[in-house]
């Protein structure tokens, strides 16, 4: 089932997010099950990231293999998952 992953990332900076995106934009586009990614600066000064994946397993696998190993020690995302009722794609 398609899932929406949201992550609040306290302590993340614009430079830190942009650096991660630069490194990970290629691999995420090729990741099995990846549908979309977006992010914005949150009200508390950190970042909020959201992604849509075909399955939770695919999202977790990508996070474990590509994101977690590249995070600075002080940056720990608080991830949440929600199964989607619908997901319209082109």
Biopython code that builds the backbone (N, CA, C, O; Angstrom):
import numpy as np
from Bio.PDB.StructureBuilder import StructureBuilder

atoms = [
    (1, "UNK", "N", (0.838, -1.186, 0.000)),
    (1, "UNK", "CA", (0.000, 0.000, 0.000)),
    (1, "UNK", "C", (0.880, 1.244, 0.000)),
    (1, "UNK", "O", (1.898, 1.286, 0.690)),
    (2, "UNK", "N", (0.500, 2.236, -0.754)),
    (2, "UNK", "CA", (1.249, 3.483, -0.862)),
    (2, "UNK", "C", (1.280, 4.186, 0.492)),
    (2, "UNK", "O", (0.278, 4.232, 1.204)),
    (3, "UNK", "N", (2.464, 4.742, 0.839)),
    (3, "UNK", "CA", (2.628, 5.402, 2.128)),
    (3, "UNK", "C", (3.205, 6.800, 1.965)),
    (3, "UNK", "O", (4.002, 7.069, 1.066)),
    (4, "UNK", "N", (2.779, 7.678, 2.862)),
    (4, "UNK", "CA", (3.347, 9.011, 2.997)),
    (4, "UNK", "C", (4.263, 8.968, 4.206)),
    (4, "UNK", "O", (3.835, 8.612, 5.304)),
    (5, "UNK", "N", (5.516, 9.329, 4.006)),
    (5, "UNK", "CA", (6.486, 9.410, 5.089)),
    (5, "UNK", "C", (6.724, 10.890, 5.359)),
    (5, "UNK", "O", (7.059, 11.645, 4.447)),
    (6, "UNK", "N", (6.552, 11.303, 6.602)),
    (6, "UNK", "CA", (6.905, 12.664, 6.991)),
    (6, "UNK", "C", (8.005, 12.575, 8.032)),
    (6, "UNK", "O", (8.034, 11.655, 8.849)),
    (7, "UNK", "N", (8.901, 13.538, 7.990)),
    (7, "UNK", "CA", (9.994, 13.569, 8.960)),
    (7, "UNK", "C", (10.218, 15.001, 9.410)),
    (7, "UNK", "O", (10.460, 15.893, 8.597)),
    (8, "UNK", "N", (10.135, 15.204, 10.709)),
    (8, "UNK", "CA", (10.554, 16.473, 11.293)),
    (8, "UNK", "C", (12.030, 16.322, 11.615)),
    (8, "UNK", "O", (12.445, 15.350, 12.247)),
    (9, "UNK", "N", (12.824, 17.302, 11.172)),
    (9, "UNK", "CA", (14.272, 17.203, 11.316)),
    (9, "UNK", "C", (14.792, 18.426, 12.072)),
    (9, "UNK", "O", (15.290, 19.371, 11.461)),
    (10, "UNK", "N", (14.673, 18.406, 13.403)),
    (10, "UNK", "CA", (15.200, 19.528, 14.182)),
    (10, "UNK", "C", (16.716, 19.589, 14.054)),
    (10, "UNK", "O", (17.390, 18.561, 13.980)),
    (11, "UNK", "N", (17.232, 20.795, 14.030)),
    (11, "UNK", "CA", (18.675, 20.967, 13.932)),
    (11, "UNK", "C", (19.205, 20.979, 12.514)),
    (11, "UNK", "O", (20.371, 21.305, 12.293)),
    (12, "UNK", "N", (18.367, 20.628, 11.549)),
    (12, "UNK", "CA", (18.819, 20.639, 10.152)),
    (12, "UNK", "C", (18.840, 22.076, 9.650)),
    (12, "UNK", "O", (17.957, 22.866, 9.984)),
    (13, "UNK", "N", (19.831, 22.414, 8.861)),
    (13, "UNK", "CA", (19.946, 23.742, 8.260)),
    (13, "UNK", "C", (19.633, 23.647, 6.769)),
    (13, "UNK", "O", (19.582, 22.556, 6.203)),
    (14, "UNK", "N", (19.429, 24.786, 6.154)),
    (14, "UNK", "CA", (19.211, 24.824, 4.700)),
    (14, "UNK", "C", (20.430, 24.249, 3.979)),
    (14, "UNK", "O", (20.292, 23.477, 3.030)),
    (15, "UNK", "N", (21.613, 24.627, 4.433)),
    (15, "UNK", "CA", (22.835, 24.140, 3.799)),
    (15, "UNK", "C", (22.960, 22.624, 3.974)),
    (15, "UNK", "O", (23.346, 21.913, 3.046)),
    (16, "UNK", "N", (22.630, 22.142, 5.166)),
    (16, "UNK", "CA", (22.696, 20.708, 5.420)),
    (16, "UNK", "C", (21.700, 19.940, 4.571)),
    (16, "UNK", "O", (22.036, 18.905, 3.995)),
    (17, "UNK", "N", (20.457, 20.452, 4.491)),
    (17, "UNK", "CA", (19.441, 19.794, 3.660)),
    (17, "UNK", "C", (19.865, 19.802, 2.191)),
    (17, "UNK", "O", (19.802, 18.775, 1.515)),
    (18, "UNK", "N", (20.297, 20.967, 1.700)),
    (18, "UNK", "CA", (20.699, 21.063, 0.288)),
    (18, "UNK", "C", (21.868, 20.137, -0.024)),
    (18, "UNK", "O", (21.919, 19.550, -1.105)),
    (19, "UNK", "N", (22.803, 19.998, 0.906)),
    (19, "UNK", "CA", (23.929, 19.085, 0.709)),
    (19, "UNK", "C", (23.477, 17.639, 0.623)),
    (19, "UNK", "O", (23.950, 16.883, -0.226)),
    (20, "UNK", "N", (22.555, 17.252, 1.507)),
    (20, "UNK", "CA", (22.020, 15.884, 1.467)),
    (20, "UNK", "C", (21.273, 15.652, 0.156)),
    (20, "UNK", "O", (21.430, 14.609, -0.477)),
    (21, "UNK", "N", (20.463, 16.627, -0.247)),
    (21, "UNK", "CA", (19.684, 16.474, -1.478)),
    (21, "UNK", "C", (20.598, 16.332, -2.694)),
    (21, "UNK", "O", (20.318, 15.551, -3.603)),
    (22, "UNK", "N", (21.679, 17.086, -2.700)),
    (22, "UNK", "CA", (22.616, 17.001, -3.820)),
    (22, "UNK", "C", (23.187, 15.589, -3.943)),
    (22, "UNK", "O", (23.309, 15.058, -5.047)),
    (23, "UNK", "N", (23.532, 14.992, -2.822)),
    (23, "UNK", "CA", (24.106, 13.646, -2.817)),
    (23, "UNK", "C", (23.050, 12.582, -3.103)),
    (23, "UNK", "O", (23.335, 11.594, -3.780)),
    (24, "UNK", "N", (21.835, 12.774, -2.595)),
    (24, "UNK", "CA", (20.826, 11.716, -2.642)),
    (24, "UNK", "C", (19.801, 11.839, -3.760)),
    (24, "UNK", "O", (19.013, 10.915, -3.963)),
    (25, "UNK", "N", (19.787, 12.946, -4.489)),
    (25, "UNK", "CA", (18.743, 13.109, -5.510)),
    (25, "UNK", "C", (18.850, 12.061, -6.618)),
    (25, "UNK", "O", (17.826, 11.602, -7.122)),
    (26, "UNK", "N", (20.037, 11.682, -6.997)),
    (26, "UNK", "CA", (20.197, 10.637, -8.012)),
    (26, "UNK", "C", (19.738, 9.279, -7.510)),
    (26, "UNK", "O", (18.894, 8.643, -8.142)),
    (27, "UNK", "N", (20.281, 8.818, -6.376)),
    (27, "UNK", "CA", (19.863, 7.507, -5.865)),
    (27, "UNK", "C", (18.364, 7.411, -5.555)),
    (27, "UNK", "O", (17.758, 6.364, -5.785)),
    (28, "UNK", "N", (17.767, 8.472, -5.045)),
    (28, "UNK", "CA", (16.342, 8.364, -4.691)),
    (28, "UNK", "C", (15.483, 8.258, -5.952)),
    (28, "UNK", "O", (14.467, 7.563, -5.950)),
    (29, "UNK", "N", (15.876, 8.931, -7.012)),
    (29, "UNK", "CA", (15.110, 8.846, -8.259)),
    (29, "UNK", "C", (15.129, 7.440, -8.847)),
    (29, "UNK", "O", (14.201, 7.039, -9.550)),
    (30, "UNK", "N", (16.188, 6.699, -8.554)),
    (30, "UNK", "CA", (16.326, 5.334, -9.073)),
    (30, "UNK", "C", (15.846, 4.271, -8.083)),
    (30, "UNK", "O", (15.834, 3.085, -8.413)),
    (31, "UNK", "N", (15.456, 4.676, -6.888)),
    (31, "UNK", "CA", (15.077, 3.720, -5.841)),
    (31, "UNK", "C", (13.749, 3.041, -6.181)),
    (31, "UNK", "O", (12.793, 3.708, -6.578)),
    (32, "UNK", "N", (13.689, 1.721, -6.025)),
    (32, "UNK", "CA", (12.428, 1.009, -6.251)),
    (32, "UNK", "C", (11.336, 1.529, -5.321)),
    (32, "UNK", "O", (11.530, 1.622, -4.109)),
    (33, "UNK", "N", (10.195, 1.863, -5.898)),
    (33, "UNK", "CA", (9.049, 2.292, -5.107)),
    (33, "UNK", "C", (8.955, 3.776, -4.818)),
    (33, "UNK", "O", (7.944, 4.230, -4.282)),
    (34, "UNK", "N", (9.985, 4.548, -5.160)),
    (34, "UNK", "CA", (9.963, 5.992, -4.884)),
    (34, "UNK", "C", (8.997, 6.702, -5.822)),
    (34, "UNK", "O", (9.011, 6.466, -7.030)),
    (35, "UNK", "N", (8.147, 7.585, -5.259)),
    (35, "UNK", "CA", (7.203, 8.341, -6.082)),
    (35, "UNK", "C", (7.456, 9.840, -6.049)),
    (35, "UNK", "O", (7.388, 10.489, -7.093)),
    (36, "UNK", "N", (7.747, 10.413, -4.877)),
    (36, "UNK", "CA", (8.017, 11.856, -4.819)),
    (36, "UNK", "C", (8.636, 12.257, -3.493)),
    (36, "UNK", "O", (8.528, 11.544, -2.496)),
    (37, "UNK", "N", (9.297, 13.430, -3.500)),
    (37, "UNK", "CA", (9.965, 13.986, -2.320)),
    (37, "UNK", "C", (9.751, 15.490, -2.318)),
    (37, "UNK", "O", (9.729, 16.123, -3.373)),
    (38, "UNK", "N", (9.595, 16.051, -1.143)),
    (38, "UNK", "CA", (9.517, 17.494, -0.980)),
    (38, "UNK", "C", (9.959, 17.869, 0.423)),
    (38, "UNK", "O", (10.018, 17.016, 1.309)),
    (39, "UNK", "N", (10.271, 19.144, 0.627)),
    (39, "UNK", "CA", (10.712, 19.594, 1.946)),
    (39, "UNK", "C", (10.526, 21.097, 2.067)),
    (39, "UNK", "O", (10.449, 21.816, 1.070)),
    (40, "UNK", "N", (10.456, 21.555, 3.308)),
    (40, "UNK", "CA", (10.388, 22.985, 3.584)),
    (40, "UNK", "C", (10.907, 23.247, 4.985)),
    (40, "UNK", "O", (10.941, 22.356, 5.834)),
    (41, "UNK", "N", (11.316, 24.505, 5.211)),
    (41, "UNK", "CA", (11.762, 24.896, 6.546)),
    (41, "UNK", "C", (10.549, 24.947, 7.470)),
    (41, "UNK", "O", (9.526, 25.543, 7.131)),
    (42, "UNK", "N", (10.670, 24.324, 8.628)),
    (42, "UNK", "CA", (9.554, 24.305, 9.569)),
    (42, "UNK", "C", (9.585, 25.540, 10.470)),
    (42, "UNK", "O", (10.578, 26.264, 10.538)),
    (43, "UNK", "N", (8.479, 25.751, 11.147)),
    (43, "UNK", "CA", (8.329, 26.930, 11.997)),
    (43, "UNK", "C", (9.367, 26.978, 13.111)),
    (43, "UNK", "O", (9.741, 28.063, 13.556)),
    (44, "UNK", "N", (9.835, 25.821, 13.566)),
    (44, "UNK", "CA", (10.761, 25.754, 14.701)),
    (44, "UNK", "C", (12.229, 25.865, 14.291)),
    (44, "UNK", "O", (13.120, 25.695, 15.124)),
    (45, "UNK", "N", (12.482, 26.149, 13.020)),
    (45, "UNK", "CA", (13.852, 26.337, 12.567)),
    (45, "UNK", "C", (14.499, 25.102, 11.979)),
    (45, "UNK", "O", (15.603, 25.189, 11.442)),
    (46, "UNK", "N", (13.854, 23.964, 12.063)),
    (46, "UNK", "CA", (14.372, 22.754, 11.434)),
    (46, "UNK", "C", (13.785, 22.606, 10.043)),
    (46, "UNK", "O", (13.479, 23.595, 9.377)),
    (47, "UNK", "N", (13.629, 21.364, 9.609)),
    (47, "UNK", "CA", (13.052, 21.072, 8.300)),
    (47, "UNK", "C", (11.970, 20.019, 8.425)),
    (47, "UNK", "O", (12.020, 19.175, 9.320)),
    (48, "UNK", "N", (11.004, 20.061, 7.543)),
    (48, "UNK", "CA", (9.999, 19.013, 7.419)),
    (48, "UNK", "C", (10.155, 18.417, 6.022)),
    (48, "UNK", "O", (10.135, 19.130, 5.019)),
    (49, "UNK", "N", (10.309, 17.110, 5.981)),
    (49, "UNK", "CA", (10.512, 16.388, 4.732)),
    (49, "UNK", "C", (9.340, 15.437, 4.546)),
    (49, "UNK", "O", (8.862, 14.836, 5.508)),
    (50, "UNK", "N", (8.879, 15.301, 3.306)),
    (50, "UNK", "CA", (7.801, 14.350, 3.021)),
    (50, "UNK", "C", (8.112, 13.594, 1.749)),
    (50, "UNK", "O", (8.647, 14.147, 0.787)),
    (51, "UNK", "N", (7.767, 12.316, 1.763)),
    (51, "UNK", "CA", (7.978, 11.449, 0.606)),
    (51, "UNK", "C", (6.798, 10.524, 0.449)),
    (51, "UNK", "O", (6.104, 10.207, 1.415)),
    (52, "UNK", "N", (6.577, 10.093, -0.777)),
    (52, "UNK", "CA", (5.563, 9.082, -1.061)),
    (52, "UNK", "C", (6.280, 7.899, -1.695)),
    (52, "UNK", "O", (7.053, 8.051, -2.641)),
    (53, "UNK", "N", (6.003, 6.711, -1.148)),
    (53, "UNK", "CA", (6.606, 5.455, -1.595)),
    (53, "UNK", "C", (5.512, 4.438, -1.849)),
    (53, "UNK", "O", (4.425, 4.529, -1.279)),
    (54, "UNK", "N", (5.801, 3.470, -2.703)),
    (54, "UNK", "CA", (4.836, 2.404, -2.972)),
    (54, "UNK", "C", (4.631, 1.515, -1.762)),
    (54, "UNK", "O", (3.522, 1.032, -1.537)),
    (55, "UNK", "N", (5.690, 1.284, -0.967)),
    (55, "UNK", "CA", (5.550, 0.473, 0.246)),
    (55, "UNK", "C", (6.418, 1.047, 1.364)),
    (55, "UNK", "O", (7.395, 1.754, 1.115)),
    (56, "UNK", "N", (6.042, 0.729, 2.589)),
    (56, "UNK", "CA", (6.814, 1.129, 3.761)),
    (56, "UNK", "C", (8.188, 0.472, 3.753)),
    (56, "UNK", "O", (9.180, 1.091, 4.137)),
    (57, "UNK", "N", (8.243, -0.768, 3.320)),
    (57, "UNK", "CA", (9.512, -1.490, 3.278)),
    (57, "UNK", "C", (10.520, -0.788, 2.360)),
    (57, "UNK", "O", (11.699, -0.676, 2.696)),
    (58, "UNK", "N", (10.052, -0.324, 1.210)),
    (58, "UNK", "CA", (10.940, 0.380, 0.283)),
    (58, "UNK", "C", (11.435, 1.695, 0.892)),
    (58, "UNK", "O", (12.605, 2.050, 0.749)),
    (59, "UNK", "N", (10.544, 2.408, 1.565)),
    (59, "UNK", "CA", (10.930, 3.662, 2.216)),
    (59, "UNK", "C", (11.962, 3.410, 3.304)),
    (59, "UNK", "O", (12.961, 4.124, 3.389)),
    (60, "UNK", "N", (11.731, 2.407, 4.130)),
    (60, "UNK", "CA", (12.656, 2.098, 5.219)),
    (60, "UNK", "C", (14.006, 1.634, 4.699)),
    (60, "UNK", "O", (15.044, 1.988, 5.256)),
    (61, "UNK", "N", (13.995, 0.849, 3.644)),
    (61, "UNK", "CA", (15.241, 0.360, 3.073)),
    (61, "UNK", "C", (16.092, 1.517, 2.549)),
    (61, "UNK", "O", (17.298, 1.566, 2.792)),
    (62, "UNK", "N", (15.464, 2.441, 1.835)),
    (62, "UNK", "CA", (16.218, 3.584, 1.315)),
    (62, "UNK", "C", (16.762, 4.423, 2.469)),
    (62, "UNK", "O", (17.917, 4.848, 2.438)),
    (63, "UNK", "N", (15.938, 4.663, 3.479)),
    (63, "UNK", "CA", (16.384, 5.458, 4.625)),
    (63, "UNK", "C", (17.602, 4.801, 5.289)),
    (63, "UNK", "O", (18.596, 5.470, 5.571)),
    (64, "UNK", "N", (17.519, 3.511, 5.530)),
    (64, "UNK", "CA", (18.594, 2.796, 6.219)),
    (64, "UNK", "C", (19.886, 2.767, 5.400)),
    (64, "UNK", "O", (20.977, 2.887, 5.957)),
    (65, "UNK", "N", (19.767, 2.609, 4.092)),
    (65, "UNK", "CA", (20.949, 2.469, 3.245)),
    (65, "UNK", "C", (21.575, 3.799, 2.830)),
    (65, "UNK", "O", (22.791, 3.887, 2.661)),
    (66, "UNK", "N", (20.746, 4.836, 2.664)),
    (66, "UNK", "CA", (21.255, 6.065, 2.068)),
    (66, "UNK", "C", (21.176, 7.296, 2.959)),
    (66, "UNK", "O", (22.062, 8.149, 2.905)),
    (67, "UNK", "N", (20.151, 7.405, 3.764)),
    (67, "UNK", "CA", (19.977, 8.636, 4.542)),
    (67, "UNK", "C", (20.647, 8.530, 5.905)),
    (67, "UNK", "O", (21.501, 9.354, 6.233)),
    (68, "UNK", "N", (20.284, 7.544, 6.697)),
    (68, "UNK", "CA", (20.823, 7.420, 8.058)),
    (68, "UNK", "C", (22.352, 7.478, 8.101)),
    (68, "UNK", "O", (22.898, 8.172, 8.958)),
    (69, "UNK", "N", (23.066, 6.777, 7.210)),
    (69, "UNK", "CA", (24.527, 6.817, 7.282)),
    (69, "UNK", "C", (25.139, 8.185, 6.952)),
    (69, "UNK", "O", (26.300, 8.434, 7.277)),
    (70, "UNK", "N", (24.377, 9.062, 6.315)),
    (70, "UNK", "CA", (24.904, 10.364, 5.899)),
    (70, "UNK", "C", (24.478, 11.517, 6.795)),
    (70, "UNK", "O", (24.858, 12.661, 6.546)),
    (71, "UNK", "N", (23.705, 11.243, 7.823)),
    (71, "UNK", "CA", (23.251, 12.309, 8.715)),
    (71, "UNK", "C", (24.337, 12.692, 9.713)),
    (71, "UNK", "O", (25.031, 11.823, 10.241)),
    (72, "UNK", "N", (24.487, 13.994, 9.975)),
    (72, "UNK", "CA", (25.395, 14.408, 11.049)),
    (72, "UNK", "C", (24.881, 13.863, 12.388)),
    (72, "UNK", "O", (23.677, 13.661, 12.544)),
    (73, "UNK", "N", (25.767, 13.625, 13.345)),
    (73, "UNK", "CA", (25.345, 13.036, 14.626)),
    (73, "UNK", "C", (24.254, 13.822, 15.353)),
    (73, "UNK", "O", (23.463, 13.232, 16.089)),
    (74, "UNK", "N", (24.198, 15.134, 15.164)),
    (74, "UNK", "CA", (23.209, 15.942, 15.891)),
    (74, "UNK", "C", (21.859, 16.008, 15.182)),
    (74, "UNK", "O", (20.906, 16.559, 15.734)),
    (75, "UNK", "N", (21.757, 15.461, 13.974)),
    (75, "UNK", "CA", (20.512, 15.515, 13.206)),
    (75, "UNK", "C", (19.858, 14.140, 13.232)),
    (75, "UNK", "O", (20.402, 13.174, 12.697)),
    (76, "UNK", "N", (18.681, 14.058, 13.861)),
    (76, "UNK", "CA", (17.934, 12.808, 13.966)),
    (76, "UNK", "C", (16.482, 13.055, 13.567)),
    (76, "UNK", "O", (15.722, 13.621, 14.352)),
    (77, "UNK", "N", (16.085, 12.646, 12.373)),
    (77, "UNK", "CA", (14.700, 12.849, 11.933)),
    (77, "UNK", "C", (13.715, 12.070, 12.795)),
    (77, "UNK", "O", (13.995, 10.962, 13.252)),
    (78, "UNK", "N", (12.563, 12.680, 13.000)),
    (78, "UNK", "CA", (11.452, 12.007, 13.669)),
    (78, "UNK", "C", (10.463, 11.629, 12.572)),
    (78, "UNK", "O", (9.666, 12.455, 12.126)),
    (79, "UNK", "N", (10.526, 10.357, 12.139)),
    (79, "UNK", "CA", (9.746, 9.892, 10.992)),
    (79, "UNK", "C", (8.390, 9.351, 11.427)),
    (79, "UNK", "O", (8.251, 8.739, 12.486)),
    (80, "UNK", "N", (7.393, 9.596, 10.576)),
    (80, "UNK", "CA", (6.053, 9.041, 10.752)),
    (80, "UNK", "C", (5.588, 8.516, 9.395)),
    (80, "UNK", "O", (5.969, 9.042, 8.349)),
    (81, "UNK", "N", (4.767, 7.483, 9.427)),
    (81, "UNK", "CA", (4.239, 6.913, 8.189)),
    (81, "UNK", "C", (2.727, 6.868, 8.255)),
    (81, "UNK", "O", (2.135, 6.643, 9.311)),
    (82, "UNK", "N", (2.119, 7.086, 7.107)),
    (82, "UNK", "CA", (0.667, 7.023, 6.990)),
    (82, "UNK", "C", (0.318, 6.317, 5.682)),
    (82, "UNK", "O", (0.741, 6.744, 4.608)),
    (83, "UNK", "N", (-0.456, 5.238, 5.776)),
    (83, "UNK", "CA", (-0.924, 4.605, 4.546)),
    (83, "UNK", "C", (-1.905, 5.552, 3.870)),
    (83, "UNK", "O", (-2.745, 6.167, 4.527)),
    (84, "UNK", "N", (-1.792, 5.661, 2.564)),
    (84, "UNK", "CA", (-2.654, 6.555, 1.804)),
    (84, "UNK", "C", (-3.856, 5.797, 1.248)),
    (84, "UNK", "O", (-3.744, 4.655, 0.802)),
    (85, "UNK", "N", (-4.985, 6.450, 1.286)),
    (85, "UNK", "CA", (-6.204, 5.895, 0.686)),
    (85, "UNK", "C", (-6.110, 5.972, -0.842)),
    (85, "UNK", "O", (-6.572, 5.085, -1.561)),
    (86, "UNK", "N", (-5.491, 7.068, -1.313)),
    (86, "UNK", "CA", (-5.349, 7.222, -2.762)),
    (86, "UNK", "C", (-4.039, 7.948, -3.058)),
    (86, "UNK", "O", (-3.486, 8.662, -2.221)),
    (87, "UNK", "N", (-3.574, 7.737, -4.270)),
    (87, "UNK", "CA", (-2.366, 8.407, -4.752)),
    (87, "UNK", "C", (-2.507, 8.524, -6.262)),
    (87, "UNK", "O", (-2.358, 7.535, -6.980)),
    (88, "UNK", "N", (-2.788, 9.707, -6.740)),
    (88, "UNK", "CA", (-2.982, 9.922, -8.177)),
    (88, "UNK", "C", (-1.634, 10.287, -8.783)),
    (88, "UNK", "O", (-0.956, 11.200, -8.313)),
    (89, "UNK", "N", (-1.260, 9.574, -9.817)),
    (89, "UNK", "CA", (0.018, 9.811, -10.481)),
    (89, "UNK", "C", (-0.234, 10.055, -11.965)),
    (89, "UNK", "O", (-1.238, 9.603, -12.515)),
    (90, "UNK", "N", (0.701, 10.786, -12.620)),
    (90, "UNK", "CA", (0.514, 11.020, -14.055)),
    (90, "UNK", "C", (0.605, 9.720, -14.852)),
    (90, "UNK", "O", (0.471, 9.735, -16.075)),
]
sb = StructureBuilder()
sb.init_structure("model")
sb.init_model(0)
sb.init_chain("A")
sb.init_seg("    ")
for serial, (resi, resn, name, xyz) in enumerate(atoms, 1):
    if name == "N":
        sb.init_residue(resn, " ", resi, " ")
    sb.init_atom(name, np.array(xyz, "f"), 0.0, 1.0, " ", f" {name:<3s}", serial, name[0])
structure = sb.get_structure()
